[in-house]
Structure formats: C-alpha cells, structure tokens
C-alpha cells in the first residue's frame, strides 16, 4: 500500500462547499493520509484572499495597536465556513485567541500564517484527523533557510503511527523561536517537505486547474495539456511564470525521487500532470514541452575591449550587485560584452543610478547602457537538445510575427532557450512560439 501526501490550495479551501468536496476526495482513497492546506482563497472574481486580509490586519496593528478593524472579515470567513459545513467546533473561541495573538506578536509572518493555521484546524475537525502544527515540525536556520535535518527528523517522528494528519502550509519556526513564512505560494513547499520526510510514494497537489498547459490559456485559447514533465522542466517553467506550482517545491521531493501529480479539485477525474525524475521521463515526441514568460526586467549591457583578458572582470561586476543585495536572473556574454538581467523592481528609483556608477568605478567599461521594460520568454523541453533546427524555427516564428528580439540566452543544459523582448510583445511572442511548435 502506498502513502500519498496531498496539498490543497486556496481555491480548494475557499468555502464550506468546496471543503466538503475536498473531504470526499481525501476519503475516497485510503492512501491519502497526510494533508497540507493553504489559507482560503477567493470565492469569486473580486473576492479577497484570507492571506491578503491578514496582511491588512498586521497593518492595522502597526497603525492602531490592534487588528480589530480588519479582523472582523477574518471572523466572517471562518465562521461562515464552519456554518456551511455544519461543523461542531468552538470556532469563535479559536478566533478570539488568534486575534489576541496577532495583537501581541506584532509580526507580519505570524499574522499571515494564521490563515493556514485556522484552515488546518477546521480541516482536521472535518476529517476527524490529528492537527499537527507546522511550527512544531518545520524549522528554519539563523540564515532563514530550511533546516532540512531537524525538519525531516521532526516530521518523521511526529507522523510515526499517525493514521491521518492535517498540517498547515506556508510557515514554520525560525531559529529565534518566532513564526517564519515561506514566500507566497509556500504551502506547495510545505507539502513537498512533508512528502519527503514521510517517505510518500506520491505527492498530490490539488488546485483549480487540471495540470500544466503548454502555455498560458489566457494567451492561447485551449493550449495543449502537458501529461508528463521532468523535475527540470517544471523548475524552468514555474520560475518563468507558469504559476501552477511553486518552483522551490521540487527540491524536497527530488531528493527521494517522489513523483508529483497536479490535480483539479473541481474535476478530480482529470488525469492532470505528472512530474517525475529524469530517470523515469519518457519524451512525449514533441520538441518543446512548454513556454512561459515573465515581464518587467532590466538589462544592463557592458562593453569593454579585451574584456576576456581581464582577470576577475565578471566577479567585479557581480560584486557591485551583491553589495546592493540584487539577485541576477541571467548573464549573457560575448568576448568583449556582457549583460546582466535583473528584475526591474530591484533597481527602482535612484538605485539603478547607484548600481551603474558602481559598475563604472569597478571595471571602467567603454560603454554601459540600460534597456528597461523587458519580458523574458522561456521555451523549455528535453527534446530541444537532440532536435536539429529548433532555434531556427523559434527565431523564424518570431521574425514572421514582427517581434524584435532584444536578448538571447540558451541554458547550458540545452533544454531551454530564453529570449528577451519588449513587455508589450510578451503575449505575442508566447503565442508565436506555441503555434510554431504545437
């Protein structure tokens, strides 16, 4: 008999009717034993996610010393869910404790984490399962990174002999004894951590779409679904904007070669997308697996004669960016040129001017120029490395669509080609590539 860890996202926790659907999904398979949940998401188009309301609660604490002005919305959401489920639990008592704790902690991370905490309490009651607080089993180091050894040991020990458990996603305990959260969407990471530590045979990630598509369905009508992809392909596509699964969630399951299945809570019989180790991966026969894009990058172009002869040139440039705590996306280069691609938000305002001045002082370039409002589009697929003419087809498709390419970068694994275009050409670029290869 196998063991499945299931993570249910915000849309799967949005109201009592959906939670009842989730309960039926879980109980339909005895292998679904450990459940990770997100905070309730939107119930309809202009609704507000619980996590966003909680951040508003923290702002209220900062302004007024208490969160009462905003917490009434949290109370309404959770009491409404319990009422819809007909659940016999003291939800108001739990909410009273939570409101007091938010006021006392005065912490953005603690406040935001209460969405998952409350959702997991309700789900545990609904299933008759044990509630396991993530703060008791997921730990961060002093540097803010996941403490793998302590976390895996604590989860394995806590779940030993546990028939069914519900664990809130998104947070854990920091080295300072305070609640610390992952980045938004981090419940995916929690689910993967639990799957790895519990020795799961499958990690199911339940959301509101039936897996990954070859590109964003908002750009191309009814794009082809992706039945199977490798860990590497997932990482590339998720990082570049395919937001079905958090890109960092692959690491905990990859260590143990645990497959991931993306499933649709609202269409549970759909096959979804399987994400598997490269050792088990069988190409679909298509050269390209998927295309994803992300807007708002800034490219700093640096030119200097005999750059290749100057020892430490790249290190000096990167040291300037490190001094300003700026992360780098890509570094395309030539014999006398290099470009540094950065998310525009990292160099907003006067920070860009300071970075440029620092680069000029560090390496004395002949030319430094900046291109802003750039979108990066990644074309990803294991079949690309063994297919002659893939690049030619891609660039021909973009030329025929009238798209001017500002930057080209091909990964060393030869499984992705990234092009930079103007923001306004992003959707047009994705559509052109999709129609060429699909």
PyMOL commands that set and color helices and strands:
alter all, ss='L'
color gray80, all
select helices_A, chain A and resi 10-13+16-27+50-64+68-85+91-105+108-127+134-136+148-159+187-198+231-239+247-254+278-280+307-309+313-323+344-347+351-363+382-384+390-400+423-437
alter helices_A, ss='H'
color red, helices_A
select strands_A, chain A and resi 4-8+32-37+130-132+165-168+171-173+179-181+202-207+228-230+259-264+273-276+290-303+337-343+367-380+407-410+416-422
alter strands_A, ss='S'
color yellow, strands_A
deselect
rebuild
show_as cartoon
